[in-house]
């Protein structure tokens, strides 16, 4: 996960406060099979719902807000 985190950090698109170790931990835990199974098997989410939730969550947690032209 640290290599994946390094690749993401290199894009310059992440929030300034996102640190490498926390990023790797976030990707690892939120992308875990255990979380997927908990939400899909125990809570009845579809795979599509999980994918959409994960993408939205990572976007909100990790990406910088886009700059709007004035």
N, C-alpha and C positions, 0 to 999 in steps of 0.2 A: 504494500500500500504506500510505502514511502516513495517508491519510484513513480507511482501514479500521481502522488501528491506533488512530487518535483515537476512532473510534466504539466500539471495544472497550474502550479505557481509560475512556471516559466511563461505562461500565456499573458500574464499581466492583467487578467480579467477578474481576479479574486479580490475581495475586500482587503484593505491594507492590514487589518488586524488579524487576518487568518494566518496562523502559524503552522509550520510544516507538520509537527507532531499532532496537533489538534485536528488538522485537516485529515491526516491519515487515519486517526481514530474515528472521526466522523464518517468517512467513507467506509471504513471497515465495519462499524457497528450498524449503520443504516442500510448498508448493502448486504448484510448477513443473511444467510439462508434461514436462520432462526427467526428473524424479524419477518421475513417473507412468509414463513409458515404460520407464525402467530397471527398475522393479519389475514392471510388467505384461508387457512384451515380453521383457526379458532374464531375469527371474527367475520368470516364470510366474504371478505373482499375478493374481487376478481383480480387476476394477474394484471389486467389493464389498469384497474384502479390503483393497484400498488405501484406500478410503473409511473403513472401520472403523478401520484403523491410524492414518490421519491424524487422525480425530476423537479417538481415544484419546490419541494423542501430544500433540496440542494441549491437550487437557484436562489431562493430567499436567504439561505444561511451563508452562502459562500461568494456569490457574484456581486461585483460592484454594481451600483445603480448606473444605468446608462446616462451619459451627459446629453442634455437636450440643447439644441441650438436655440439661441435667443432670437 
